[in-house]
Every structure is written in C-alpha cells, then in structure tokens.
Amino acid sequence: MRNSTSPDDDPFFLLNGQVSDETLDANEPNIFIAIMGMTGAGKSTFISHCTDVKVAISDPGALQSCTQEVHMYRCTYFSPRANVYLVDTPGFDDTDRKDTDILKEIATWLTKTYKQNIHLSGILYLHRISDNRMGGCAHRNLVMFKKLYGPEGVKNVIFLTTFWEKVEGSDGDTREQTLKTTEKFWGYFVERGAQVQRHWNNHDSAIAVIQNFVPLDITQSPQHVKLAIQTEMVDSHKDLDQTSAGLELQGELQKEREKMLQELEERAKEIQEEKDQELREILRKDQENQAKELQRRDTEIQELKISMERMHEKKIQQLEERLADQQNQNRIHLKEIERVLQSHRENVQQIQHQRDQEASQIEQMSQEIRDLKDKKIEQKQMDYGMVKYKADDEGDEGASDTSSTTWSNRNTQTTTRVRNGLACFTCGEGFVDRNSLFEHLEQLQHARDRVTGEPRRLYGGYGIVGGKKYKGLMPEGRGIYPRVSR
C-alpha cells in the first residue's frame, strides 16, 4: 500500500496525470503490473483490451515505438475488489531513442515508486509468436529484461505470446515449445516458476491473464516483487552503470565501440592505399560518419554513470520543461482564441451597424413613400376643386323619365361635388383627363348609362369625341362610344 507523502516526494508526477492521486489512496489494494516486450509485440493493444483508453498502437515489427515513456493505465474490471494498474514501458529496440535513454526512463520510474513503498505485483513479457526465430533485437530485449528483473520473484513473471491469429496452430506450438525449453530464451525463467500463456487478442483473454495477479479473497494482500534494479539503486545506492542492467548495456556498447574502432582503422588503411581521388573522398566521408557514431557510443557509456538522485532530478527537470512548454502553448492557443473571438465580435458589431443603417434607410424610404402618397391624395383633393364638369350632351341631361329620376339626382350631386373636370358617376372619383377616367371605368367596370343609370360592360378602344381622338370605352354589343361627363 502507498504511504502518505508530501507533494515534493510524490512519484506520480511520472504518470502524466493519467491516474489520480485520490484513486491511488483508495482503501482497496493497488496492484501494479508492468507490461514489457519488444516494439510491436502488442503491449499497447493488450492494454486497450483491459481499459477504456485507446492506446496508440505500433504495427508488428515496426521500427518506431508508440510508447516513448513509462505510462500507467487503470483497469476498472476488478473494482471495487482491487485497483489494477498496467504500466506500459518502452522496448529496447526503438530506432528513435538510445538504449541508454530507455534504461534511464524505466529505472527512474521503478526506483521512484519503490522508494515510496509502491511495488509491482507481476510482470507480463509479450512476444510475437508470429516471429519464426528469436532475432538479435528480441534476444537483446530479453537479456535486458533478465538483468532488470533479477532472479527474485521469477514466479510472478508471465511470458505472453501474441499474434496467434497470424500463424498456423502447429507452427505456433513448435515455436512456443522451443522458447520454453531453450535456456537462453525462456527456459531460465520457466525452470524457476515463470508461466507461459497465450493471448487471443480480445478482452476476455486479456482479463484472464490479469486475473493471475488479483487475489480471489478480498482479505488477501497482493504479492509484491522486488526488481534487481530497485534493490541495487535504492537499497545498495549504486549508480546506474554499476547495476546489472547498466553493466549489461555497457558491455554491449563497449563491443560496438571496439568494432567501430576496428572499422575506423581499416577505413584509414583503405584511404591510404586508394589512388583514385574520388573514391578516397567517399571513404573519407564514411570515416567521418564512423567517427561520429563512435563518439555517440562514448557519450552513451558516460551517460550511464549517473546516480538515482540525479536521474530523478533530470526527470523532474524534463517534466517541468514539458509543463512550461505546454503552458506556453496553452497561452498561445488562448491568445489565438481571444483574437478570433475579438474578430468575431467586431464582425458582429459591423454587421449590426450595417443592419441598423439599412433599417434606417428602409424607414426613411417608407416615410418618403407615405409622404408621396399623402401628397398624391392632397393633389387629387385639390384637383377635385379645380376641375369643371360639363355634360357631353345637354339634351341627354334633360331627358329622363320617372325611372331615372334618382340617377339624375345622384348625377347632379356628383356634378355639384366635383364641379370641374371629369368624374366617375359610380364612385364620384375625379380625373384630370379622359384616358385616366377610361382606364378607371375599364378596370372597375363602373360604366353606367348617364340617363338610366344602368351598368354597362365596356371594353377598350379609341374614338372621336368633339373632333379629337381619345382612348375610350365602347359599350359591349354596340358600335358607338359612350358619352362621358366632362
């Protein structure tokens, strides 16, 4: 269980905020399981099956790993019986990172958590069964795993074979048996109690594997494992280069360095013996690249000479720099958001201003239209008082019978009201010219007989009235034009 610590001693700054401090302080037992193996062995896929997190996945046999640092993910399947956390680790075959950096990354997390009394309950080592042989990189990963882990607690190791869907059953069985019985492969661990299981690339299979480390009895405490790298650096206060894993990596780097020195000497002899100037230049450039690579190996060897405290300080510095960079990025992002919002506000204000202007213009135009209508009405009223009315035929005005008396009286009233100009006998509206009157009569069918007052259906045409040609109206079914008031 985790002891209470101050924020400065909190190891979970290494977890990138993926697991909350409160969760780790829960009353249920905390079970930590390390996931190890080569790049592309299926570590991230396995974790995705156990958690609700979509972990970035590398293709099988990929040179570039998606796991660059130690990350921890919570498996909630066993809650509330236990809090299970899967610790994802980078492999030692990443082309983008030096093995020295990967060793320091893993050692930093393991020693920091160990100092805070947080122990692993087990380790899963994943291996692709689809690989037809144990290659150099795979063997190197296994050797580093052996040096990191040490002989203690081997029974808490499970070698998990993956990608069974990629092989024939018989081929997979043969390869698995070879791995289990060969001393330099898994034989060393199997003889000391390690297990070998198969993963079928699904949730149920992954949970069944995790179940091996979760006690069935709630009152039973989970098993704890002490790794060699933890006891060497924390308990024995060794620097990284003095640990088993550090010595193993140093040995590999020294072998590579000696090989490079030999190649440099051979290249120097070739340059001296070569007479062709162009070829000598090519060899010289190749020699320069070899010298740079040799210098990198020397740097890696020197970087292993680091204490646990210094590793932790550098990790904290690295994370603080990353945090500062992230905060700076956030500030830049917030400024950009504010700029966009300000631009949006200005656009809204501009649109609002334009809308107000357009509304004002519309109101102004509407007022002008109302004013024009009022002026037109006033003008018509003035015209009614100015127009003179004359009968087109005085004989027709006097000729009326009893049936037309009412109409004649109305005609007289209209004449008295209009007094001047042309007017419609039906509605009394006055007009300044004949054409306007005739259009009115045609549109509203207000034509009537001036004597009888009976409605007349008219249609448009032209005629001669008083020796002048006018647009006029012709009574339906008759060949004469109507007489109009004037």
PEGI-V276393 format. One record per residue. PSI is psi in radians with two decimals (* if undefined). OMEGA is omega in whole degrees, -180 to 180 (none if undefined). NEAR is the number of other ideal C-beta (glycine too) atoms within 10 Angstrom. Layout:
BEGIN
psi=<PSI:PSI>
omega=<OMEGA:OMEGA>
near=<NEAR:NEAR>
END
This chain:
BEGIN
psi=<2.75:2.34:2.72:2.29:2.85:2.79:-0.59:-0.47:0.10:2.12:-0.17:0.12:-0.28:-0.09:0.08:0.52:0.24:-0.40:2.24:2.66:-0.65:-0.66:-0.72:-0.35:0.14:2.84:-0.42:2.67:2.47:2.19:2.10:2.22:2.12:2.38:2.02:2.92:3.08:2.83:2.28:0.14:-0.22:0.33:-0.89:-0.65:-0.75:-0.78:-0.69:-0.61:-0.48:-0.28:3.08:0.15:2.35:1.79:2.41:2.38:2.36:2.57:2.64:2.26:0.16:2.60:-0.41:2.20:2.50:-0.36:1.80:-0.38:2.99:2.24:2.63:2.39:2.46:2.33:1.94:0.01:-0.63:0.04:2.54:0.17:-0.64:2.65:1.97:2.27:2.27:2.18:1.88:2.27:2.61:2.67:2.89:0.43:0.48:2.16:-0.33:-0.24:2.54:2.62:-0.55:-0.78:-0.69:-0.74:-0.75:-0.67:-0.87:-0.77:-0.66:-0.85:-0.79:-0.72:-0.65:-0.79:-0.65:-0.68:-0.48:0.33:0.59:2.08:2.64:2.55:-0.29:2.99:2.32:2.16:1.95:2.48:2.37:2.03:-0.24:-0.27:2.18:-0.08:2.83:1.72:3.10:-0.77:-0.74:-0.73:-0.67:-0.70:-0.76:-0.71:-0.78:-0.65:-0.77:-0.72:-0.64:-0.71:-0.84:3.09:-0.34:2.36:0.54:-0.52:-0.21:0.18:2.35:2.09:2.04:2.01:2.42:3.02:0.69:-0.42:-0.16:-0.08:2.80:2.54:-0.75:-0.68:-0.75:-0.71:-0.76:-0.78:-0.72:-0.73:-0.66:-0.76:-0.68:-0.53:-0.18:2.17:-0.77:-0.13:-1.84:-0.10:-0.71:-0.75:-0.73:-0.70:-0.40:0.24:-0.01:2.64:2.77:2.13:2.89:2.48:2.24:0.38:0.80:2.98:-0.83:-0.73:-0.73:-0.75:-0.66:-0.62:-0.78:-0.57:-0.44:-0.44:-0.04:2.08:2.43:-0.56:2.20:-0.58:-0.23:2.30:2.52:2.68:2.61:2.55:2.36:2.12:2.69:-0.72:-0.52:-0.85:-0.59:-0.76:-0.64:-0.91:-0.71:-0.07:0.68:2.61:2.88:-0.66:-0.23:-0.11:2.91:-0.77:-0.71:-0.74:-0.69:-0.79:-0.68:-0.74:-0.74:-0.72:-0.66:-0.71:-0.78:-0.67:-0.78:-0.69:-0.72:-0.69:-0.74:-0.74:-0.61:-0.73:-0.74:-0.68:-0.66:-0.72:-0.70:-0.67:-0.72:-0.67:-0.40:2.22:-0.45:2.13:-0.68:-0.77:-0.62:-0.63:-0.69:-0.77:-0.62:-0.71:-0.70:-0.66:-0.68:-0.72:-0.68:-0.65:-0.69:-0.70:-0.68:-0.70:-0.65:-0.68:-0.73:-0.68:-0.74:-0.73:-0.71:-0.60:-0.37:-0.33:1.32:2.47:2.89:-0.76:-0.72:-0.65:-0.78:-0.73:-0.76:-0.65:-0.75:-0.76:-0.73:-0.78:-0.62:-0.70:-0.72:-0.70:-0.76:-0.71:-0.72:-0.71:-0.68:-0.74:-0.68:-0.72:-0.76:-0.74:-0.75:-0.69:-0.71:-0.70:-0.76:-0.68:-0.76:-0.74:-0.73:-0.75:-0.69:-0.76:-0.74:-0.71:-0.71:-0.76:-0.73:-0.75:-0.71:-0.74:-0.77:-0.70:-0.70:-0.73:-0.78:-0.70:-0.69:-0.73:-0.70:-0.75:-0.69:-0.77:-0.68:-0.71:-0.71:-0.69:-0.75:-0.71:-0.73:-0.70:-0.76:-0.72:-0.64:-0.72:-0.77:-0.68:-0.70:-0.70:-0.67:-0.69:-0.63:-0.60:-0.27:-0.35:2.44:2.47:2.31:2.48:2.43:-0.50:1.90:-0.51:-0.65:-0.50:-0.64:-0.36:1.92:2.64:-3.03:-0.60:-0.36:0.12:-0.77:-0.77:-0.71:-0.71:-0.77:-0.68:-0.70:-0.68:-0.75:-0.70:-0.72:-0.69:-0.74:-0.79:-0.68:2.69:-2.72:2.51:2.70:2.21:-0.44:-0.87:-0.20:0.06:2.35:2.71:2.65:-0.26:2.88:-0.71:-0.74:-0.70:-0.78:-0.64:-0.67:-0.81:-0.68:-0.74:-0.76:-0.08:0.87:0.11:2.38:2.78:2.26:-0.35:-0.90:-0.41:0.11:2.49:2.54:2.27:2.15:2.80:2.76:2.74:-3.05:2.57:3.05:2.10:2.14:0.55:0.07:2.60:2.21:2.62:2.21:-2.98:2.43:2.24:2.45:2.25:0.08:2.72:0.30:2.79:2.60:2.69:2.49:2.77:2.51:*>
omega=<-177:175:177:-178:176:180:-178:-179:-176:-179:-171:168:-180:-173:176:175:-177:179:-176:178:-178:-180:-178:179:-177:-177:179:178:178:-178:-179:-179:179:178:-177:180:-178:172:179:-180:178:-179:-178:178:178:180:179:178:-175:-174:176:-175:173:-177:178:-172:174:175:178:179:-179:179:-176:-177:174:179:-179:-178:176:177:-180:-178:-178:174:-174:-175:-173:178:2:-178:-179:173:-177:180:178:-177:-179:-177:177:178:-178:-180:-178:-179:-177:-178:178:177:177:179:-180:178:179:179:-178:-179:179:-179:-177:-179:-180:179:180:179:-179:176:175:-173:173:174:179:180:172:177:-175:-179:178:176:179:175:-176:176:177:-177:-178:-180:180:180:179:176:-179:180:179:176:180:-179:177:-172:-178:-175:-175:175:-180:-178:177:178:172:172:-173:180:-176:177:174:179:-178:-174:170:-176:-178:178:179:179:-179:-179:180:180:178:179:-176:-173:-179:-175:-176:174:-179:-176:-180:-177:-178:179:-177:172:178:-180:173:180:-180:177:-174:172:174:-175:-177:180:-180:-180:179:179:180:-178:180:-176:-178:180:177:179:-178:-177:-178:180:178:178:178:-178:173:179:-179:-178:-180:-179:-178:-175:-177:-176:-177:176:177:170:-175:-178:180:179:179:180:179:179:179:-180:176:179:178:-180:178:178:179:-179:179:178:179:177:178:179:178:178:179:180:179:178:180:-180:179:-176:-177:-179:180:-174:-179:178:178:179:178:179:-179:177:177:179:178:178:178:179:178:178:177:178:178:178:178:179:179:180:179:-179:178:-179:-176:180:178:-179:180:177:-180:179:-179:179:178:179:180:-179:178:177:179:178:179:179:179:177:177:177:178:178:178:-179:179:177:179:178:179:178:180:179:179:177:178:179:179:178:179:179:179:179:178:179:179:179:178:178:-180:178:178:178:179:179:179:179:179:179:178:179:178:179:179:179:179:179:180:178:179:180:179:179:177:-180:180:-179:-175:-173:176:179:176:178:180:-179:-175:179:-179:-179:-179:-175:176:177:-176:-178:-176:-177:-178:-179:179:177:179:179:179:179:180:-180:180:-177:-176:175:-179:172:-176:-178:175:-179:-176:-176:177:-179:-179:-178:-176:179:-176:-177:178:-180:-177:177:178:-179:-178:-177:-175:-178:179:-176:177:174:-174:-177:-175:-177:-179:179:177:175:-173:173:-172:177:178:179:-179:178:179:179:180:180:178:168:-174:-179:-177:178:-178:177:180:-177:178:176:-179:172:-175:176:180:none>
near=<14:16:8:7:14:6:8:7:12:15:20:21:17:19:20:13:8:14:17:12:13:7:15:20:11:15:7:15:19:20:25:22:24:27:23:25:25:27:25:25:27:24:29:23:19:25:24:18:20:23:19:9:14:9:19:10:16:21:10:17:14:15:13:13:22:17:22:15:19:21:22:21:21:20:23:12:16:19:13:10:15:21:20:27:23:24:22:20:22:23:25:28:23:21:9:11:17:17:19:23:16:23:25:20:21:23:23:24:23:24:22:24:22:21:16:15:12:19:20:25:24:23:25:25:25:23:25:21:21:17:20:11:8:18:13:8:15:20:13:18:23:24:17:23:20:20:19:25:27:19:10:13:22:19:14:21:25:21:22:25:23:24:20:18:10:14:18:9:8:8:13:18:12:13:20:18:11:14:20:16:12:13:10:11:18:22:15:15:24:19:12:13:11:21:16:18:13:13:22:12:15:10:11:8:17:24:16:13:20:22:12:14:22:20:16:7:7:10:6:10:11:19:15:15:21:16:24:19:25:25:16:23:27:16:10:10:11:17:17:27:18:16:26:17:27:24:14:17:26:20:11:17:20:12:11:16:19:12:12:18:13:10:15:15:10:12:18:13:10:15:16:10:9:15:7:9:7:8:12:15:12:12:19:14:10:15:17:11:10:16:12:9:14:18:12:15:21:12:12:20:17:11:15:21:13:19:15:23:12:13:20:18:12:13:18:15:10:13:14:11:10:11:11:10:10:10:10:10:10:10:10:10:10:10:10:10:10:10:10:10:10:10:10:10:10:10:10:10:10:10:10:10:10:10:10:10:10:10:10:10:10:10:10:10:10:10:10:10:10:10:10:10:10:10:10:10:10:10:11:13:10:10:15:18:12:11:17:11:18:12:16:14:11:9:7:13:17:10:12:18:9:6:11:17:11:11:18:18:11:15:22:11:11:20:19:9:13:22:15:15:20:23:24:20:19:17:10:15:17:24:23:14:11:17:13:14:25:25:14:19:23:17:8:12:13:18:23:19:16:23:19:14:18:11:12:19:10:20:9:12:13:11:15:10:15:7:5:8:9:18:16:21:24:17:15:10:7:10:6:8:18:20:14:22:21:16>
END
